[in-house]
């Protein structure tokens, strides 16, 4: 199934949005229109400079907020595919401004769903986060609500030829606010602040995140929550990879943080299938024949007691792995500070 010929990306000027759009431009010449929907005119202006109209006539820049249902309906006219990447995602900011997070991450998600219904969109993929599994902070709770809204949207599509699915993955290497770019900046200040030396995190590159989203668009039946199999790292190994000569300073876990991130809980696992290189959490209310889905994807059910946790993962990044990834994805001239 192709990804569509007209695509709208909410949060299109963010880290994921920019990588997704550049990938589509490079790999899918059949796409005739890409609408970059976001609320920051400065980021849109800067991005537009990178894509001159004469060379990229398929791009459209559309100022708007996912909180605004009317604006979304207008932006989705003639669109067949929506990728929903807009969110308030900074954990402390969401804790301090809880209803602002709810308005964007929950009400905004429902607005995207309703606008897609009203405008004849065919497929919608929403981005989730590992913090939505067993959430302990408001950001994770709002994204869990968003996930539930998108999965449940398939229940009342009626005669509409539309499908909704979700992709969930861990920390994106190099995205704004992530730990590796932070350590790269902090290494020259005399100490690297580590919240807890026991802490682990999942790791995924922007390219891998985009690939998962494209896979979902091409293979979705509607209602799946896709989870990739990705490696973990120990936080002290990141410090060692970036600046082995710089001392670390334990500053304590911030409000709303976990020691280990989880993408599939033990309870989720009861409805989770293993597809080989990824997992799929099935919708709570069956939308299609599960046995047919398993045959089509050569999938197997996860065992009792299974969970997918960054601390109990069986795939770990070493210090050298981390250095190679920094060179590949962040800074080709990187050398550890020794």
N, C-alpha and C positions, 0 to 999 in steps of 0.2 A: 504494500500500500504506500503510495507516495506521500510526501509530507504536506502537499497542497501547493497551490500556485499563488496564494495571497496570505501573508502571515502578519499577525500583530503580536508584538512583544511588549508586555507591560514591564516597567522597570528596564526599558531597553537601553538606557545609558549606564547601567550598572556593570559590574565586572562580568557577570554571566551574560547579560544582554549583548554587550559588545562582542564577546567571543562567539556567541551563538550567531549573531548577524554576520560577522566576518566569515564564519564557517559556511553558512548558507550561501553567501555571495560566491564563495570559492567552489563549493561542491554541488550546488543545485541551481544550475543556470535556468532551469524551467520555472523558477519562482519569479513571478512577474511584479509582485509588489510586497514590500516589507514596511510595515508601519512601526515606527519607534515611538512608543507611548510612554511618556514620563512627565514629571512635574517641574523639572529643573531646566530652565531655558538656557542657562550657561553651559551645562553639560551637553545639551542638544546642539548648541552653537558650536562648541568645540568638536563634537563628533561630526557635525555636518562639514566642517573644514577638511576632515580626513576623507570625505566621500563627496567629491564635487558632483553637482547635478549632471553635468555633461557625461561623466563616466559611470555614474550610478543612478540612472533615471528611475529605477525601481524603488528607491528609498523614499519614504515620507516621514517627516518629523512632526509629531502630533503632541502638543502640550496638553496634559490632562492628568487627573488624579483618579486612582481606582475608587476613591470615595464618592465620585461623581458618576452616578448611573447614566444620566443623560449624555454626558460627554463620552462615556464608553460606548453607548449605543451608536453615537455618531461616528466614532473612530472605527467601529467594527463593520460598518457598511461595506459589503462586498468581500469581506474577509472569510476564508474557510478554515484557517488554523490560528489558534491563539496559544501563546506560551506565556504563562503568568509567573513572572519573576519579581514583581514589585512587592516590597515588604519593609516594615520597620523591623530590623533584626539585631540591633545592638542591645545586648541583654540588660546592662544597667540603665540605658535610656528607657527601655520598655518597662522596667521595674519602677522607674521614677514617674513615668507618664503612661500609666496603664491603659486608660481609655483611648489615648491616641493610638496605641498599638492595636487595640481592639477595632477601632474605626478603620484602620488600614488593612490589618491582617485578617480580620473576620468579616466585617461588613464589606470591605473592599473585595474579598473573595466572592461573597454572595453577589455583589454587583457584577463581577466578571461573568459569573454563571448566568445571571438573568440577561445581561446584554448579549451573551452568546446565543441564548435561546431566541431572543427577539430578532436577531439579525441573520439567522441561518448559518451560523458557524458550524463546521462539521466535526472538528476535533479541538479539544482543549487539554493541555498538559500543564499542571501546576507544580511548581518547585516547593519541596518541603525541606526539612532539616532533621538531623539526628536528635535535636532537642525536643522534637515532637513525640518521641517515644518515651513514655514514662516521664512526662515533663515535670520539672521542679521550679521553673521560672515562667514568667508571664509570656515571654516570647515563645517558648516551646508550647505553652498551653494554647496560645492563639493560633499557632501553626497546626496543632493537632485539630483544633476546631475547623481550620481551613481545609485540612485533609479530609475530614469527615464530610464537609459540605460538598467538595468536589466529587468524592466517591458516591455520595447519596444523590447527587444531581442526575445520575444515570437512572434512578428509580422513577423519575417523573418526566422523562424526556418525551413520553407519548409517541406521536408519529414523527417527531423531529429526528432527522438523520444526524445525530450528534453523539459524541462519546467524550467522556471525561476520565482522565487518569492522573496519577500523581507520581513524581519521582522524588525519592528521599535519599540524601547522601550526607556525608560528614564534612569536616572542615575543608574548604577549598583553598588549595595552596596558592598563595599570592593574592587572594581577594582582600579587599579593604578591611582592616581590623584583624586580620588573621595573625597568628603568632610569629610566623617566619619573617614576614616583612618587618614586624615590630622588633624582633631580635636583631635584624640587620641594621636597623636604625640605632638601637640601644647599645650595640656592642662597643661604640666609641665613647660611652659615658661612664665607663669604669666598673659597671656591674650589670648583669642580666637579671631582671626580676622574674622569678619563677613562683607561680602561685603555690605549687606543691610538687615535690620531687616524685611523688607516686603517680602523678597525673599522666593519662594516656589520651590520645585522640586518634580518630580516623583521619586519613589523608586522601584527597582526590585532587587531580588537576582540573583546571577549567576545561581543558579539551575533553577529559573523561566525563565531566559533568554534561557537557554539550552532547557528547556521543550517546549518553544514557537518555537524554531528552529526545534526541532524534530517533533512537530505537523505540521509545515509547510511542512517538508519533506514527511510526511506520508499522508497529505491531500491536497496538492497543486494541483490546476488545471492549474496553470501557469498564471502569471500576477498579482496575489494578493499582496497587501501590508498589512501584518498582524500587528495589534496593540493590545497589551494586555490591559486589564483593571487592573490597578495597583494603589496603594495608593500614596498620596502626603504627604510631610511633610513641616513644616515651619522651616526655617533655625535656628531661635533662639531656637526651640525645640531640635534640634540636640545638640546645645551647652549646653542646660539644661540637656539633657540626659547624656552627656559625663562628664561634669564638672560643676555642679551647683554652686560651690563656686568660680569659676574662672570668672573674669569680661570679658565682650566681648568688642571688639574694632571695631567700624564701619570703614572700610577702603575704601568703595566706590566700585561701580560696575566696574569690569574690562572691557576693550575693548571687544566688541562682546558678552557680557552677556545680558541675559534677566532677568527681575524680575520674570516672570513665564514662565515655559517651555510649549510648545504646541506640541501635536503629531498629531492632526487632526485640520486643520483650518476650518473656516466656509465654504470656497470654496471647500475644500476636502470633507466636509460632504455631499455635493450634490451627491457624488459617493461612499458613505460609507454605509456599512451594519453592523448591530448589530448582532453578533453571540451569545450573552449571556455573555460569559466570555471574549470576545475579539471583536475587530472591524476588518473589512476588507475594505480597500480602493480599489475600482475596477479599472482596467486599463482604461485609457482614450479611447483607441480604443478597442471595445468589442472583446473578444477572444472566448467567449462561451455564451450560453444562460443564461442570468442573472436570469430569473425566475426559471430555473432548479437548478442553484446554490443556490438560496434562499430556495428552497424546500429541497435540499440535506442537507443544514446546518441549517434549521429552522431559517432562518435569516429574519430580518426586516430592512427596510430603516430607516436611521436616520432622525429626524425631521428637518424642516427648521430652520436655525439659530444655529444648533448644532455646537459645537466645543469641543475638548478635551484638556483641559488646566489644568496645575497643580494648578493654583490659584482658579479655579472654580470647582475643583473635588469634588465629594460627598463622597470620602473615604479618611480619614486622619489618619496618624499615630500619636499616642500620645507619650509623653515622655517615658512612661513605655513600649509602643510598641517598640520604638526605642532601648531601653536598652535590651529588650528581643531579638531583631534581632541582636544586636551587639554580644550578648552571643552566639546566635545560629550560626551566619555566620562568625564572625570575631575573637572573643576571648572568649572562654568558662570561663576564669577566670576574665572577666571584672567586675569591680565595679566602679561606678561613683566617681569622685574625689570630695569629700565633705570637 
